[in-house]
Amino acid sequence: MKHDAAHKRAYRRAGAKLGFYCHLVAYITVNPFLVFINYSTSPQYLWFKWPLLGWGLGLLFHWFAVFVGPKLMQHFIKRELETNGLED
């Protein structure tokens, strides 16, 4: 039983990491095209920075949720358990 729960948790974490990397690859491949389109059609106004910035912020939040959030949550859980005298 414990093995199944650990496997499910690992599968979910691996899926979250894969989702982030797919998001990153899309960002890296699409945004140069936006820059190219901007410079080709209207170089007097550089609008490409807005999708680059907005999508970049979304990517930053996605990174935080996948790589930092779970560690932070474990830290808070451990601290709660210690505070309430419930540690193993």
GROMACS elastic network, one bead per residue, 0.5 to 0.9 nm:
[ bonds ]
;  ai    aj funct       b0    kb
    1     4     6  0.51930   500
    1     5     6  0.65186   500
    1     6     6  0.87859   500
    2     5     6  0.51851   500
    2     6     6  0.62128   500
    2     7     6  0.85436   500
    3     6     6  0.51196   500
    3     7     6  0.60335   500
    3     8     6  0.85985   500
    4     7     6  0.50115   500
    4     8     6  0.61324   500
    4     9     6  0.85621   500
    5     8     6  0.51343   500
    5     9     6  0.61572   500
    5    10     6  0.85768   500
    6     9     6  0.50675   500
    6    10     6  0.60628   500
    6    11     6  0.84741   500
    7    10     6  0.50724   500
    7    11     6  0.59940   500
    7    12     6  0.85177   500
    8    11     6  0.50277   500
    8    12     6  0.61069   500
    8    13     6  0.86054   500
    9    12     6  0.51448   500
    9    13     6  0.62016   500
    9    14     6  0.85860   500
   10    13     6  0.50951   500
   10    14     6  0.60280   500
   10    15     6  0.84722   500
   11    14     6  0.51261   500
   11    15     6  0.60995   500
   11    16     6  0.86287   500
   12    15     6  0.50607   500
   12    16     6  0.62278   500
   12    17     6  0.87401   500
   13    16     6  0.50364   500
   13    17     6  0.62638   500
   13    18     6  0.85962   500
   13    66     6  0.78502   500
   14    17     6  0.51222   500
   14    18     6  0.61140   500
   14    19     6  0.85348   500
   15    18     6  0.50303   500
   15    19     6  0.60588   500
   15    20     6  0.86246   500
   16    19     6  0.50510   500
   16    20     6  0.63151   500
   16    21     6  0.87891   500
   16    65     6  0.89834   500
   16    66     6  0.62047   500
   17    20     6  0.50919   500
   17    21     6  0.62947   500
   17    22     6  0.86786   500
   17    63     6  0.86351   500
   17    66     6  0.63274   500
   17    67     6  0.78893   500
   18    21     6  0.51074   500
   18    22     6  0.61723   500
   18    23     6  0.85673   500
   19    22     6  0.51568   500
   19    23     6  0.62052   500
   19    24     6  0.86537   500
   20    23     6  0.50060   500
   20    24     6  0.61737   500
   20    25     6  0.86961   500
   20    59     6  0.78220   500
   20    62     6  0.65228   500
   20    63     6  0.65901   500
   20    66     6  0.73120   500
   21    25     6  0.61447   500
   21    26     6  0.85672   500
   22    25     6  0.51433   500
   22    26     6  0.62005   500
   22    27     6  0.86267   500
   23    26     6  0.51917   500
   23    27     6  0.62494   500
   23    28     6  0.87309   500
   23    59     6  0.71039   500
   23    62     6  0.85520   500
   24    27     6  0.50608   500
   24    28     6  0.61768   500
   24    29     6  0.86200   500
   24    59     6  0.69802   500
   25    28     6  0.50859   500
   25    29     6  0.60733   500
   25    30     6  0.84474   500
   26    29     6  0.52325   500
   26    30     6  0.58318   500
   26    31     6  0.82060   500
   27    30     6  0.55034   500
   27    31     6  0.58968   500
   27    32     6  0.87751   500
   27    52     6  0.82619   500
   27    55     6  0.73970   500
   27    56     6  0.77682   500
   27    59     6  0.81660   500
   28    31     6  0.59701   500
   28    32     6  0.71403   500
   29    32     6  0.63115   500
   29    33     6  0.73473   500
   30    33     6  0.54061   500
   30    34     6  0.65778   500
   31    35     6  0.62810   500
   31    36     6  0.85937   500
   31    48     6  0.79321   500
   31    51     6  0.80784   500
   31    52     6  0.65600   500
   32    36     6  0.61410   500
   32    37     6  0.85784   500
   33    37     6  0.60348   500
   33    38     6  0.84423   500
   34    37     6  0.50657   500
   34    38     6  0.60335   500
   34    39     6  0.86065   500
   34    47     6  0.89770   500
   34    48     6  0.59580   500
   34    51     6  0.85041   500
   34    52     6  0.86197   500
   35    38     6  0.51023   500
   35    39     6  0.62134   500
   35    40     6  0.84852   500
   35    46     6  0.83533   500
   35    47     6  0.85210   500
   35    48     6  0.55812   500
   35    49     6  0.82210   500
   36    39     6  0.52822   500
   36    40     6  0.59759   500
   36    41     6  0.85437   500
   36    48     6  0.89411   500
   37    40     6  0.50397   500
   37    41     6  0.59803   500
   37    42     6  0.80929   500
   37    48     6  0.85479   500
   38    41     6  0.54412   500
   38    42     6  0.55431   500
   38    43     6  0.60892   500
   38    45     6  0.79550   500
   38    46     6  0.65063   500
   38    47     6  0.67968   500
   38    48     6  0.62447   500
   39    42     6  0.57709   500
   39    44     6  0.81710   500
   39    45     6  0.86056   500
   39    46     6  0.74973   500
   39    48     6  0.88986   500
   40    43     6  0.66034   500
   42    45     6  0.59301   500
   42    46     6  0.74312   500
   42    47     6  0.86872   500
   43    46     6  0.61421   500
   43    47     6  0.88987   500
   45    48     6  0.88492   500
   46    49     6  0.66385   500
   46    50     6  0.87297   500
   47    50     6  0.59159   500
   47    51     6  0.78298   500
   48    51     6  0.58552   500
   48    52     6  0.62279   500
   48    53     6  0.86397   500
   49    53     6  0.58896   500
   49    54     6  0.85036   500
   50    53     6  0.51232   500
   50    54     6  0.60544   500
   50    55     6  0.83654   500
   51    54     6  0.50666   500
   51    55     6  0.57053   500
   51    56     6  0.79286   500
   52    55     6  0.54405   500
   52    56     6  0.57432   500
   52    57     6  0.85352   500
   53    57     6  0.61440   500
   53    58     6  0.86621   500
   54    57     6  0.52192   500
   54    58     6  0.64007   500
   54    59     6  0.86932   500
   55    59     6  0.61190   500
   55    60     6  0.85666   500
   56    60     6  0.61085   500
   56    61     6  0.86691   500
   57    61     6  0.62616   500
   57    62     6  0.85339   500
   58    61     6  0.51821   500
   58    62     6  0.61292   500
   58    63     6  0.86269   500
   59    63     6  0.61058   500
   59    64     6  0.85700   500
   60    63     6  0.50899   500
   60    64     6  0.62227   500
   60    65     6  0.86722   500
   61    64     6  0.50047   500
   61    65     6  0.61337   500
   61    66     6  0.86350   500
   62    65     6  0.51239   500
   62    66     6  0.62253   500
   62    67     6  0.85516   500
   63    66     6  0.52415   500
   63    67     6  0.58338   500
   63    68     6  0.74189   500
   63    69     6  0.88460   500
   64    67     6  0.54852   500
   64    69     6  0.58788   500
   64    70     6  0.89771   500
   65    68     6  0.60574   500
   65    70     6  0.72533   500
   66    69     6  0.62093   500
   66    70     6  0.69020   500
   67    70     6  0.66217   500
   67    71     6  0.73107   500
   68    71     6  0.54982   500
   68    72     6  0.61394   500
   68    73     6  0.86260   500
   69    72     6  0.50791   500
   69    73     6  0.60370   500
   69    74     6  0.86469   500
   70    74     6  0.62106   500
   70    75     6  0.86155   500
   71    74     6  0.51126   500
   71    75     6  0.62337   500
   71    76     6  0.87174   500
   72    75     6  0.50248   500
   72    76     6  0.62690   500
   72    77     6  0.86319   500
   73    76     6  0.50742   500
   73    77     6  0.60915   500
   73    78     6  0.85406   500
   74    77     6  0.50350   500
   74    78     6  0.60551   500
   74    79     6  0.84702   500
   75    78     6  0.51943   500
   75    79     6  0.61313   500
   75    80     6  0.86145   500
   76    79     6  0.50250   500
   76    80     6  0.60637   500
   76    81     6  0.85588   500
   77    80     6  0.50858   500
   77    81     6  0.61669   500
   77    82     6  0.85999   500
   78    81     6  0.51405   500
   78    82     6  0.61747   500
   78    83     6  0.85519   500
   78    87     6  0.75095   500
   79    82     6  0.50877   500
   79    83     6  0.59992   500
   79    84     6  0.85486   500
   80    83     6  0.50450   500
   80    84     6  0.61063   500
   80    85     6  0.84174   500
   80    86     6  0.82084   500
   80    87     6  0.87880   500
   81    84     6  0.52862   500
   81    85     6  0.59560   500
   81    87     6  0.51100   500
   81    88     6  0.85437   500
   82    85     6  0.50632   500
   82    86     6  0.60585   500
   82    87     6  0.54479   500
   83    86     6  0.77239   500
   83    87     6  0.86813   500
   84    87     6  0.80814   500
